[in-house]
Amino acid sequence: MDILDSTALSGFFSGDKDPRTSRELYVRVGRQLNFLLGRMDRSLRPVESGRLIRTVLRLEEASVFHYYVRPGEYLTGVSLGRDAAEAGDRAMTRLATQFRNQLRQLRIDYGGFIDIEAVEEAQGAELGAGESAHAKEPTHAEEQAHAEERAEGISPAFAIPGPASHKEALHTEEVGDPGPSTEQIRVLCASSLFAEDLHYVAYVDPASEFLSADLLEDDSLTAYFASITRQERRDRYQELARRLHFVVARLDHSLKAVLPGRLTRTVLDVDEGALYYCAVGNGAFLLGVTLHQDRVAYADRRMTVLTHSVQRIVKENGENIN
């Protein structure tokens, strides 16, 4: 099902790439993604965050969505236009949820949108009562209070608690040769972390450098370490980062003949949180992780801000933004 023949999308087709040809190519890409993301799902299992339930591939002028419905059944969608990504993602979430409802399956919180929609509905109710039309961002104190509330009572006795403060929980690692931007990027990565949503960030230059910052030691995350230690999870993220560059390159190659632009961002949404791949230039990328499924969309926004900041630093230091 599609609206590729709509006159509003005519600007995306030219030459031999008309709607009919593109439609056939999209179907072919969907089949390729079933295979490639099936392998990705297996690659993610060592980090013990569950199955891959949603994948978002963002190019410069389009986005591709791949949603798990039940074993062996997936939905694939395409949105055209730089500004259509979130609307397309939410539309896919609604569609996948409807499919699962028909199958009497439990609801999956794809993208953490359930919490986002609840906030938007509450804001809409406030508007109806005469409140301001501008969405109010929570203060840091409000976010911290919420983090403390959700941490109460979730730490199993067999998991070892960690420190409670951001400063005490912060852990950094570095491997390889530091570049001219290393210290600035390290500070940015550390400052972007928040125990309520973005828990791990790594800057990866496949040619020379790996540095990471995380809050995995934070006491509020203790429930996620009943069967894996914090250091084991770090080691597995680092190993995954080494392979991710090649996997994304293969995905980019599969999409290049079909959709405009280069693959710059990949969201791998799993049962417990999500992983974010964000290209920052010169072959380097950021790997971000949240462990909270209901905060996937919030962590996504933090990664967007961090990505833009790192790209500016790379550009200021005279490196190429690819």
PyMOL commands that set and color helices and strands:
alter all, ss='L'
color gray80, all
select helices_A, chain A and resi 7-12+19-47+82-102+110-128+140-151+166-169+182-192+219-225+230-256+293-316
alter helices_A, ss='H'
color red, helices_A
select strands_A, chain A and resi 52-58+62-70+73-80+171-176+200-205+209-214+265-270+273-281+284-290
alter strands_A, ss='S'
color yellow, strands_A
deselect
rebuild
show_as cartoon
